[in-house]
Amino acid sequence: MDIKIKNTFRMGIIAAAGAAAMVSCSDTWDAHYGAPLVTDYEGTTMQAIEEKAPDFAEVIKAAKFNLELESENVYTVWAPTSFDKDSVLRLLEAKDTTAVVEQFIKNHVARYPISALPGDDKRISLMSLKHTTMVGDETFGSANITLANLSCTNGVIHVIDNSIPYQYNIYELMKSLNGDNMDENSLYAFLHRCDSDYIDEDRSISHGVDSDGNKIWVTPYYIHRNSVLDAFSAEIYEEDSSYIAIIPSVEAYKKRFETARSLLNYNPSLTEREAILDSMAHLFAMTDLFYNRNANIDGLTPDGDGLQYDSLKSVNYWRYSWPDHLYYSKVPAKGLHPDAQVNDILAKSGKPIACSNGVVYEVDEYPISVTEQFFKKIVVMASNASIDTSEDSKYTKQVASNRSSSGVLRDYEVDTIWVDEEKTEYERIDSTFIGERNYYFCDIVPNGNNNPYVAFQIPNTLSGTYEMYVVTCPIWAKNGFDGHSASEDPRGYHFQVNIYERGANNSYGSSVSIVPPEGTNADGRNFITDYTNKIDTLYLGDYTFKNAYYGRNTEGALIQFYSYVPTTSTSIYAREMLISSIILRPKFEATDEDVVTEAKRK
């Protein structure tokens, strides 16, 4: 660089040339060029560092980063005069060049010239991809500026009294917490396999091309991507993002992974590959570990780690049915049943660790239960359900009209009600609490004097145990609840329940008869309903599915209702049935996870 170019740089009139080389930094050039620089230095930034901060210069040379600072590229360097030089050099001796260059040296370097002016605070983007603040000509991050605005032939030097710490982002901290444990079933090891990096040409500096015509990158700027985290909308490696992350220990994560995997026993005829099932188990174990703070801004006030949460929506919340993947720190959100359990997950997670793009809660035990995370309740609304109505079907028959020809099985709308499968009484609720919520029922009409069968397909079952419920409406509900009562038709229902699962040949095998649990109003294997209430919920008992059918187009199970009414009982029981919904509530205790883990280890 000749003397004419040196003087041009110092006069601050080469902004256009610099902007052409560094497009991504164009917003900073106008602010920084043309600013008065205090001292001219007849040499490169590297030469200035050798004179003003010799220990820092020694580290730079040992890492061979001096080649950058001696080039014609333009930099600003904040050169520390005090830091633990010996520990940094030991990292280089241990071949940990990345930690020294990316997390130490580049944490004190920016790619463009920045002057320090009294009263002018700046947010600085460093080559380490971190951000910090320079307050006038006084401080840079946590360090004091002892000499500002030393103008060199290829940049600017500011001397600071201490090095500034490199702050991990969430993904980097996760890697650090993982240590050398790259067990394939640990969280970081799984995510690491899905990492990819590519060069952002607009933000990188090149010099010429090689013999094949490819650009030679002097200062490449890499963009990090992770296919799994991107799919989750949890870009916890992005410096400009803001997340809360709950990071379980390696042992806690493996324990939850094994639990998830135990609930994904697929039908052998489906020939699911182990790798696919393992990936599904990882995705289950990762669910609700990440929270976008920008998406949780409503109702938040400054407190503690910077935010106080009345409720937390995980990144999974936006893909599923409300109120799944929603947690609380104060009271349940408006619209939830007053008895809804409050799970203050952050209070269970200890003290947050600050990161450059959010906070991490490191836990030895998940603050989220298996049933909150992925072993979810299944609700089959009868009016929308898939029903086997083919003429020769042995699962649904003796029904007068079918949905495939007439469009509906006589669907009706029920008044606004609160459906709670854990209670046997259904009550009207204040519309100001829940808003309008309409439920529907499917009217199963028998063909003549026959007893009808109807079978509903159950989607997304896991190979676990569920408590089963059916929500029914009385016969007189067809006329509406307002102004009508059981006196119009006081008959109840008398029916049997069967479960069909697909067998090894992928076809439905023989049925499993559900025996009414003790304490249930029953007649042998027949369930009985009493219509003094408008809506009735019957607990059908527990059932353990042999196989999982989660995420498959073909459901693996049918629940069949057989309205069994002898001719002598038609005045007491109606063959016709009004079914609102079928609810499968997962049954899983915290101790079950220990049992699963112990079984895996054996």
C-alpha positions as CSV (number, residue, x, y, z in Angstrom):
1,M,0.0,0.0,0.0
2,D,1.8,3.2,-1.1
3,I,1.8,6.5,0.7
4,K,-0.9,8.0,-1.4
5,I,-3.3,5.3,-0.4
6,K,-2.3,5.6,3.2
7,N,-3.1,9.2,3.2
8,T,-6.4,8.6,1.4
9,F,-7.4,6.1,4.1
10,R,-6.5,8.6,6.9
11,M,-8.5,11.4,5.3
12,G,-11.5,9.0,5.4
13,I,-12.5,9.2,1.8
14,I,-12.2,5.6,0.7
15,A,-15.6,4.5,2.0
16,A,-16.8,3.5,-1.5
17,A,-13.9,1.1,-2.0
18,G,-14.3,-0.4,1.4
19,A,-18.1,-0.7,1.0
20,A,-17.6,-2.6,-2.3
21,A,-15.4,-5.1,-0.5
22,M,-17.7,-5.5,2.5
23,V,-21.3,-5.2,1.4
24,S,-22.7,-6.5,4.7
25,C,-21.1,-3.7,6.6
26,S,-22.3,-0.8,4.4
27,D,-24.5,0.5,7.2
28,T,-21.5,1.3,9.4
29,W,-19.2,3.0,6.8
30,D,-20.9,6.4,6.7
31,A,-20.9,6.5,10.5
32,H,-17.2,5.6,10.9
33,Y,-15.4,7.0,7.9
34,G,-14.6,10.7,8.1
35,A,-14.3,10.6,11.9
36,P,-11.3,12.4,13.3
37,L,-8.5,9.9,14.2
38,V,-6.2,10.9,16.9
39,T,-2.8,9.4,16.0
40,D,-1.2,8.3,12.7
41,Y,0.9,5.2,12.9
42,E,3.3,4.4,10.1
43,G,2.7,0.7,9.9
44,T,0.1,-2.1,9.8
45,T,-2.3,-3.0,12.5
46,M,-0.1,-5.9,13.3
47,Q,2.9,-3.7,13.8
48,A,1.0,-1.4,16.1
49,I,-0.2,-4.4,18.2
50,E,3.4,-5.6,18.6
51,E,4.4,-2.2,20.0
52,K,1.4,-1.4,22.1
53,A,0.2,-4.9,23.3
54,P,3.2,-7.3,22.9
55,D,1.5,-10.2,24.7
56,F,-1.5,-10.1,22.4
57,A,0.9,-9.9,19.4
58,E,2.7,-13.0,20.6
59,V,-0.6,-15.0,20.7
60,I,-1.6,-13.6,17.3
61,K,1.7,-14.8,15.7
62,A,1.6,-18.2,17.4
63,A,-1.9,-18.7,15.9
64,K,-0.6,-17.3,12.5
65,F,-3.4,-14.7,12.5
66,N,-0.8,-12.0,11.8
67,L,-1.1,-12.9,8.1
68,E,-4.6,-11.4,8.3
69,L,-3.5,-8.2,10.1
70,E,-0.5,-7.6,7.8
71,S,-2.7,-7.8,4.7
72,E,-4.4,-5.0,2.8
73,N,-7.7,-5.8,4.4
74,V,-9.1,-3.2,6.8
75,Y,-9.6,-4.0,10.4
76,T,-10.3,-2.5,13.8
77,V,-8.5,-4.2,16.7
78,W,-9.1,-3.8,20.4
79,A,-5.7,-4.9,21.7
80,P,-5.7,-6.1,25.4
81,T,-2.6,-5.5,27.5
82,S,-3.6,-7.8,30.3
83,F,-4.8,-11.4,30.0
84,D,-3.7,-14.9,30.9
85,K,-1.2,-15.3,28.0
86,D,0.2,-18.6,29.2
87,S,-3.2,-20.4,29.3
88,V,-4.0,-19.2,25.8
89,L,-0.6,-20.4,24.5
90,R,-1.3,-23.8,26.2
91,L,-4.4,-24.1,24.1
92,L,-2.4,-23.6,21.0
93,E,0.1,-26.2,22.2
94,A,-2.9,-28.6,22.6
95,K,-3.8,-27.9,19.0
96,D,-7.0,-26.0,20.0
97,T,-6.5,-23.3,17.4
98,T,-10.3,-22.8,17.0
99,A,-10.7,-21.7,20.6
100,V,-7.8,-19.2,20.3
101,V,-8.6,-17.7,16.9
102,E,-12.4,-17.8,16.9
103,Q,-13.1,-17.2,20.5
104,F,-10.2,-15.1,21.7
105,I,-8.4,-13.2,18.9
106,K,-11.5,-12.6,16.7
107,N,-13.4,-11.6,19.8
108,H,-11.2,-8.4,19.7
109,V,-11.3,-7.7,15.9
110,A,-13.9,-6.2,13.6
111,R,-13.6,-6.2,9.8
112,Y,-14.2,-2.5,9.3
113,P,-12.6,0.7,10.7
114,I,-14.4,2.1,13.8
115,S,-13.4,5.2,15.6
116,A,-14.1,5.9,19.3
117,L,-15.7,9.3,19.9
118,P,-16.7,10.9,23.2
119,G,-20.5,10.5,23.8
120,D,-20.9,8.1,20.7
121,D,-22.0,4.7,21.8
122,K,-21.8,1.9,19.2
123,R,-22.9,-1.7,19.0
124,I,-20.0,-3.6,17.5
125,S,-20.2,-6.7,15.4
126,L,-17.0,-8.7,15.9
127,M,-15.3,-11.3,13.7
128,S,-16.2,-13.9,16.4
129,L,-19.8,-13.1,15.3
130,K,-20.5,-11.8,18.8
131,H,-21.8,-8.3,19.6
132,T,-20.6,-5.9,22.2
133,T,-20.9,-2.2,23.0
134,M,-18.2,0.6,22.8
135,V,-19.2,3.5,25.0
136,G,-17.6,6.6,23.6
137,D,-13.8,6.4,23.9
138,E,-14.1,5.0,27.5
139,T,-15.0,1.3,27.5
140,F,-15.2,-1.6,25.1
141,G,-17.4,-4.3,26.6
142,S,-16.1,-4.9,30.1
143,A,-12.7,-3.4,29.4
144,N,-11.5,0.2,29.7
145,I,-10.0,1.9,26.6
146,T,-6.5,3.2,27.5
147,L,-5.5,4.4,24.0
148,A,-8.1,5.2,21.3
149,N,-8.0,5.8,17.5
150,L,-4.5,4.7,16.5
151,S,-4.7,5.0,12.7
152,C,-2.7,2.3,10.8
153,T,-2.2,1.7,7.1
154,N,-4.9,-1.0,7.2
155,G,-7.1,-0.2,10.0
156,V,-7.6,1.2,13.5
157,I,-6.2,0.1,16.9
158,H,-7.7,0.8,20.3
159,V,-5.7,-0.4,23.3
160,I,-7.8,-1.8,26.2
161,D,-6.7,-2.8,29.7
162,N,-8.2,-6.3,29.7
163,S,-9.5,-8.9,27.3
164,I,-13.3,-9.3,27.0
165,P,-14.8,-12.7,27.6
166,Y,-16.2,-14.7,24.8
167,Q,-19.8,-15.5,25.6
168,Y,-21.2,-18.7,24.3
169,N,-24.4,-18.8,22.4
170,I,-26.9,-21.4,23.4
171,Y,-25.7,-24.0,20.9
172,E,-22.1,-23.4,21.8
173,L,-22.9,-23.8,25.5
174,M,-24.7,-27.0,24.8
175,K,-21.6,-28.3,23.1
176,S,-19.5,-27.2,26.1
177,L,-21.8,-28.9,28.6
178,N,-21.8,-32.1,26.5
179,G,-18.0,-32.2,26.8
180,D,-16.4,-35.2,25.1
181,N,-19.5,-37.3,25.4
182,M,-20.5,-38.1,21.8
183,D,-22.7,-41.0,22.7
184,E,-25.1,-41.2,19.7
185,N,-28.1,-40.9,22.0
186,S,-27.0,-37.6,23.7
187,L,-28.7,-34.4,22.6
188,Y,-25.7,-32.6,21.3
189,A,-24.4,-35.6,19.5
190,F,-27.7,-36.1,17.7
191,L,-27.9,-32.4,16.7
192,H,-24.2,-32.3,15.7
193,R,-24.8,-35.0,13.1
194,C,-27.3,-32.5,11.5
195,D,-24.9,-29.5,11.3
196,S,-23.9,-28.0,8.1
197,D,-21.9,-24.8,7.2
198,Y,-21.6,-22.8,4.0
199,I,-19.8,-19.6,3.0
200,D,-21.8,-16.4,2.8
201,E,-20.0,-14.8,-0.2
202,D,-21.5,-11.4,0.4
203,R,-19.9,-11.2,3.8
204,S,-16.6,-12.9,3.0
205,I,-13.4,-11.4,1.6
206,S,-11.8,-13.1,-1.4
207,H,-8.6,-12.4,-3.3
208,G,-8.3,-13.8,-6.8
209,V,-9.2,-17.3,-8.0
210,D,-7.4,-20.6,-8.1
211,S,-6.4,-22.7,-11.2
212,D,-10.0,-24.1,-11.4
213,G,-11.6,-20.6,-11.3
214,N,-12.8,-20.9,-7.7
215,K,-12.5,-17.9,-5.4
216,I,-9.7,-17.9,-2.9
217,W,-11.2,-16.8,0.4
218,V,-9.0,-14.7,2.5
219,T,-11.6,-14.2,5.3
220,P,-14.4,-16.6,4.8
221,Y,-17.7,-15.9,6.6
222,Y,-19.5,-19.2,7.4
223,I,-23.2,-19.5,7.9
224,H,-24.1,-22.3,10.3
225,R,-27.3,-24.4,9.8
226,N,-28.8,-27.3,11.6
227,S,-31.6,-29.2,9.8
228,V,-33.3,-30.4,13.0
229,L,-33.2,-27.1,14.9
230,D,-34.3,-25.3,11.7
231,A,-37.3,-27.7,11.4
232,F,-38.1,-26.9,15.1
233,S,-37.8,-23.1,14.4
234,A,-35.2,-23.1,17.2
235,E,-32.1,-21.4,15.6
236,I,-30.3,-21.4,18.9
237,Y,-27.0,-20.9,17.1
238,E,-28.0,-17.6,15.6
239,E,-26.4,-14.6,17.4
240,D,-29.3,-12.3,16.6
241,S,-31.9,-14.7,18.0
242,S,-33.3,-14.8,21.6
243,Y,-34.2,-18.1,23.2
244,I,-34.8,-19.8,26.4
245,A,-33.4,-23.4,26.3
246,I,-33.8,-26.1,28.9
247,I,-30.8,-28.4,28.4
248,P,-31.0,-31.8,30.2
249,S,-27.8,-33.5,31.3
250,V,-26.5,-36.3,29.1
251,E,-28.0,-38.9,31.5
252,A,-31.4,-37.1,31.8
253,Y,-31.7,-36.8,28.0
254,K,-30.8,-40.5,27.4
255,K,-33.3,-41.5,30.0
256,R,-36.1,-39.5,28.2
257,F,-34.9,-40.8,24.8
258,E,-35.2,-44.4,26.0
259,T,-38.7,-43.7,27.3
260,A,-39.7,-42.2,24.0
261,R,-38.2,-45.1,22.1
262,S,-40.2,-47.6,24.2
263,L,-43.4,-46.0,23.1
264,L,-42.5,-46.3,19.4
265,N,-42.8,-50.1,18.9
266,Y,-44.1,-50.2,15.4
267,N,-45.9,-53.1,13.8
268,P,-43.2,-55.5,12.4
269,S,-45.0,-55.7,9.1
270,L,-44.3,-52.0,8.5
271,T,-40.5,-52.6,8.4
272,E,-39.7,-49.3,10.1
273,R,-35.9,-48.9,10.2
274,E,-34.3,-48.5,13.6
275,A,-32.6,-45.3,12.5
276,I,-36.0,-43.7,11.7
277,L,-37.5,-44.7,15.0
278,D,-34.4,-43.5,16.9
279,S,-34.8,-40.1,15.1
280,M,-38.4,-39.9,16.1
281,A,-37.5,-40.7,19.7
282,H,-34.9,-37.9,19.6
283,L,-37.5,-35.4,18.3
284,F,-39.9,-36.5,21.1
285,A,-37.2,-36.0,23.7
286,M,-36.3,-32.6,22.3
287,T,-39.9,-31.3,22.3
288,D,-40.6,-28.2,24.5
289,L,-36.9,-27.7,25.3
290,F,-36.7,-24.4,23.3
291,Y,-38.7,-21.1,23.7
292,N,-38.5,-18.1,21.4
293,R,-38.4,-15.1,23.7
294,N,-39.6,-12.8,20.9
295,A,-42.7,-15.0,20.5
296,N,-43.4,-14.8,24.3
297,I,-43.3,-11.1,24.6
298,D,-47.0,-10.5,25.5
299,G,-47.5,-10.1,29.3
300,L,-43.8,-10.1,30.1
301,T,-42.1,-7.6,32.5
302,P,-38.5,-7.1,33.4
303,D,-37.4,-9.5,36.1
304,G,-34.6,-12.0,36.9
305,D,-33.1,-13.1,33.6
306,G,-34.7,-10.2,31.9
307,L,-38.2,-11.5,31.6
308,Q,-41.0,-12.7,33.8
309,Y,-43.3,-15.2,32.2
310,D,-47.0,-15.6,33.0
311,S,-47.0,-18.3,30.4
312,L,-44.5,-19.9,28.0
313,K,-45.1,-21.1,24.5
314,S,-42.5,-23.5,23.2
315,V,-41.4,-23.5,19.5
316,N,-43.6,-26.6,19.1
317,Y,-46.7,-24.6,20.2
318,W,-47.4,-23.1,16.8
319,R,-47.7,-26.5,15.1
320,Y,-50.1,-28.3,17.4
321,S,-53.5,-28.0,19.0
322,W,-54.0,-25.5,21.8
323,P,-53.2,-25.7,24.6
324,D,-50.4,-28.3,24.0
325,H,-46.9,-27.1,24.6
326,L,-48.0,-24.2,26.8
327,Y,-46.6,-23.9,30.3
328,Y,-47.2,-21.5,33.2
329,S,-45.5,-19.6,35.9
330,K,-48.5,-17.8,37.5
331,V,-52.0,-19.1,36.6
332,P,-53.4,-21.0,33.6
333,A,-54.1,-19.0,30.5
334,K,-57.6,-17.7,29.9
335,G,-59.7,-20.4,28.3
336,L,-58.3,-23.3,30.3
337,H,-60.3,-25.2,32.8
338,P,-59.9,-23.8,36.3
339,D,-58.6,-27.2,37.5
340,A,-55.8,-27.2,34.9
341,Q,-52.5,-28.1,36.5
342,V,-50.0,-25.2,36.7
343,N,-46.5,-26.3,35.8
344,D,-43.9,-23.6,36.5
345,I,-41.1,-25.2,34.5
346,L,-38.6,-22.4,35.0
347,A,-39.0,-22.5,38.7
348,K,-38.1,-26.2,38.6
349,S,-35.0,-25.5,36.4
350,G,-32.7,-23.6,38.7
351,K,-30.7,-20.5,37.9
352,P,-30.4,-19.5,34.3
353,I,-27.0,-19.3,32.5
354,A,-26.7,-16.1,30.4
355,C,-25.7,-16.7,26.7
356,S,-25.1,-14.3,23.9
357,N,-28.5,-15.1,22.4
358,G,-30.6,-16.0,25.4
359,V,-30.5,-18.1,28.6
360,V,-29.9,-21.8,29.3
361,Y,-31.4,-23.8,32.2
362,E,-29.2,-26.8,32.8
363,V,-31.2,-29.6,34.5
364,D,-30.5,-33.1,35.8
365,E,-34.2,-33.9,35.5
366,Y,-36.8,-32.8,33.0
367,P,-39.2,-30.2,34.4
368,I,-41.7,-31.5,31.9
369,S,-43.5,-34.8,32.2
370,V,-43.7,-37.4,29.5
371,T,-47.4,-36.8,29.0
372,E,-46.9,-33.0,28.7
373,Q,-44.0,-33.5,26.2
374,F,-45.0,-36.1,23.7
375,F,-47.3,-38.9,25.1
376,K,-50.3,-36.8,24.4
377,K,-54.0,-37.1,24.9
378,I,-55.9,-38.3,21.8
379,V,-59.4,-36.8,21.2
380,V,-61.4,-38.3,18.4
381,M,-64.4,-36.1,17.6
382,A,-67.1,-38.5,16.3
383,S,-68.5,-36.0,13.8
384,N,-65.1,-35.7,12.1
385,A,-63.8,-39.2,12.7
386,S,-62.9,-41.8,10.1
387,I,-65.5,-44.5,10.3
388,D,-65.4,-47.8,8.5
389,T,-68.8,-47.7,6.6
390,S,-68.2,-50.1,3.7
391,E,-71.2,-52.3,3.0
392,D,-69.3,-55.6,3.7
393,S,-67.5,-54.2,6.8
394,K,-67.6,-56.3,9.9
395,Y,-66.6,-53.3,12.0
396,T,-69.4,-50.9,11.2
397,K,-72.8,-52.4,10.2
398,Q,-76.6,-52.2,10.6
399,V,-76.4,-48.4,10.4
400,A,-79.2,-46.7,8.4
401,S,-77.2,-43.9,6.8
402,N,-73.5,-43.6,6.2
403,R,-71.3,-40.7,5.7
404,S,-69.8,-41.8,2.4
405,S,-73.2,-41.5,0.6
406,S,-75.1,-38.9,2.5
407,G,-72.2,-36.9,3.8
408,V,-72.9,-37.4,7.5
409,L,-74.0,-39.9,10.0
410,R,-76.5,-37.4,11.2
411,D,-74.2,-34.9,12.9
412,Y,-75.7,-32.5,15.4
413,E,-74.3,-29.5,17.3
414,V,-74.4,-29.6,21.1
415,D,-74.7,-26.5,23.2
416,T,-71.5,-24.9,24.6
417,I,-70.1,-27.3,27.2
418,W,-66.8,-28.0,29.0
419,V,-65.4,-31.5,28.2
420,D,-63.3,-32.9,31.0
421,E,-62.6,-36.6,30.6
422,E,-61.7,-36.9,34.2
423,K,-65.1,-36.1,35.5
424,T,-68.4,-37.8,35.0
425,E,-70.5,-34.6,35.1
426,Y,-70.6,-32.1,32.3
427,E,-71.7,-28.6,33.1
428,R,-72.3,-25.4,31.2
429,I,-69.6,-22.8,31.7
430,D,-69.5,-19.1,31.7
431,S,-69.0,-18.0,28.1
432,T,-66.8,-15.1,29.3
433,F,-64.3,-17.7,30.6
434,I,-64.0,-20.0,27.7
435,G,-65.7,-18.2,24.9
436,E,-68.1,-20.1,22.5
437,R,-67.0,-23.7,22.1
438,N,-69.4,-26.0,20.3
439,Y,-69.2,-29.7,20.4
440,Y,-70.9,-32.1,18.0
441,F,-72.2,-35.6,18.2
442,C,-72.7,-38.3,15.6
443,D,-76.1,-39.9,15.6
444,I,-75.7,-43.7,15.0
445,V,-79.1,-44.7,13.6
446,P,-79.9,-48.4,13.4
447,N,-81.1,-50.1,10.3
448,G,-84.6,-51.2,11.2
449,N,-84.8,-53.1,14.5
450,N,-81.1,-54.2,14.4
451,N,-78.4,-53.5,16.9
452,P,-75.8,-51.3,15.1
453,Y,-72.1,-51.5,15.3
454,V,-69.9,-48.4,14.6
455,A,-66.0,-48.4,14.6
456,F,-64.0,-45.2,14.8
457,Q,-60.4,-45.1,13.7
458,I,-57.9,-43.9,16.3
459,P,-54.9,-42.0,14.9
460,N,-51.4,-41.5,16.3
461,T,-51.4,-44.1,19.0
462,L,-48.2,-44.9,20.8
463,S,-47.3,-48.3,22.2
464,G,-48.4,-47.4,25.7
465,T,-51.3,-47.4,28.1
466,Y,-54.2,-45.1,27.8
467,E,-57.3,-44.4,30.0
468,M,-60.3,-44.6,27.6
469,Y,-63.4,-42.4,27.8
470,V,-66.5,-42.0,25.6
471,V,-68.6,-38.8,25.7
472,T,-72.2,-39.4,24.8
473,C,-75.4,-37.3,24.5
474,P,-78.9,-38.4,25.4
475,I,-81.4,-39.3,22.7
476,W,-83.5,-36.2,23.4
477,A,-80.4,-33.9,22.6
478,K,-81.4,-34.1,19.0
479,N,-84.1,-31.6,19.8
480,G,-81.6,-29.3,21.5
481,F,-81.1,-28.8,25.3
482,D,-83.0,-25.5,25.7
483,G,-86.6,-26.2,26.5
484,H,-86.2,-30.0,26.2
485,S,-85.5,-32.6,28.8
486,A,-85.2,-36.3,29.5
487,S,-88.9,-36.7,29.9
488,E,-89.1,-36.6,26.0
489,D,-87.1,-39.9,25.8
490,P,-85.7,-41.2,29.1
491,R,-83.9,-44.2,27.6
492,G,-80.3,-44.7,28.2
493,Y,-77.7,-46.8,26.3
494,H,-76.7,-50.4,26.7
495,F,-73.6,-51.2,24.7
496,Q,-70.3,-53.1,24.4
497,V,-66.8,-51.8,23.5
498,N,-64.2,-53.7,21.4
499,I,-60.7,-52.7,20.3
500,Y,-59.1,-53.9,17.1
501,E,-55.4,-53.6,16.4
502,R,-53.5,-54.3,13.2
503,G,-51.6,-57.5,13.5
504,A,-48.3,-58.7,12.1
505,N,-49.8,-59.0,8.6
506,N,-51.0,-55.3,8.8
507,S,-54.7,-56.3,8.9
508,Y,-57.0,-56.0,11.9
509,G,-57.0,-59.1,14.0
510,S,-59.6,-60.4,16.5
511,S,-61.2,-58.0,18.8
512,V,-60.3,-57.3,22.5
513,S,-63.5,-57.0,24.5
514,I,-63.3,-54.1,27.0
515,V,-64.7,-55.3,30.4
516,P,-66.4,-52.4,32.3
517,P,-64.1,-51.5,35.2
518,E,-65.2,-52.0,38.8
519,G,-67.6,-49.3,40.0
520,T,-68.9,-48.6,36.5
521,N,-72.7,-48.9,35.9
522,A,-72.7,-52.1,33.8
523,D,-74.6,-55.3,33.0
524,G,-72.0,-58.0,32.5
525,R,-69.8,-56.7,29.6
526,N,-72.3,-54.0,28.7
527,F,-71.9,-50.4,29.7
528,I,-75.0,-48.6,30.8
529,T,-75.7,-44.8,30.6
530,D,-78.3,-42.9,32.6
531,Y,-79.7,-39.7,31.1
532,T,-80.6,-37.5,34.0
533,N,-77.6,-35.5,32.9
534,K,-77.3,-33.8,29.5
535,I,-73.9,-35.1,28.7
536,D,-72.4,-38.3,30.1
537,T,-68.7,-39.3,30.1
538,L,-68.0,-43.0,30.7
539,Y,-64.7,-44.3,31.8
540,L,-64.1,-47.4,29.7
541,G,-61.0,-48.6,31.5
542,D,-57.3,-48.8,30.6
543,Y,-55.9,-50.3,27.4
544,T,-52.3,-50.9,26.4
545,F,-51.6,-50.8,22.6
546,K,-49.1,-53.3,21.4
547,N,-47.9,-51.2,18.5
548,A,-47.4,-47.5,17.7
549,Y,-49.0,-45.9,14.7
550,Y,-47.9,-42.3,15.3
551,G,-47.5,-40.3,12.2
552,R,-48.8,-42.9,9.8
553,N,-51.6,-42.4,7.3
554,T,-53.1,-45.7,8.1
555,E,-54.5,-45.8,11.7
556,G,-53.5,-48.9,13.6
557,A,-56.6,-49.2,15.9
558,L,-60.3,-49.2,15.8
559,I,-62.6,-48.6,18.8
560,Q,-66.0,-50.3,18.2
561,F,-69.3,-49.5,19.9
562,Y,-72.0,-52.2,19.7
563,S,-75.4,-51.1,20.8
564,Y,-76.6,-54.4,22.3
565,V,-80.3,-54.0,23.3
566,P,-82.4,-57.1,23.5
567,T,-85.9,-56.8,22.1
568,T,-87.4,-57.0,25.6
569,S,-85.4,-53.9,26.7
570,T,-86.1,-51.4,24.0
571,S,-88.4,-49.4,26.3
572,I,-85.4,-49.0,28.7
573,Y,-82.5,-48.6,26.3
574,A,-82.3,-47.0,22.9
575,R,-80.5,-48.8,20.0
576,E,-79.7,-45.5,18.5
577,M,-76.6,-43.8,20.0
578,L,-75.4,-40.2,20.1
579,I,-71.6,-40.2,20.4
580,S,-69.7,-36.9,20.9
581,S,-66.1,-38.0,21.2
582,I,-63.7,-40.7,22.2
583,I,-60.8,-39.6,24.5
584,L,-57.6,-41.5,25.2
585,R,-55.7,-40.1,28.1
586,P,-52.1,-41.3,28.4
587,K,-51.3,-43.1,31.6
588,F,-47.7,-42.7,32.6
589,E,-46.2,-42.2,36.0
590,A,-42.8,-40.6,36.6
591,T,-41.6,-43.9,38.0
592,D,-42.4,-45.6,34.7
593,E,-39.4,-43.8,33.2
594,D,-37.0,-45.4,35.7
595,V,-38.5,-48.8,34.9
596,V,-38.0,-48.3,31.1
597,T,-34.4,-47.1,31.7
598,E,-33.5,-50.0,33.9
599,A,-35.0,-52.5,31.4
600,K,-33.0,-50.9,28.6
601,R,-29.8,-51.3,30.6
602,K,-30.4,-54.9,31.3
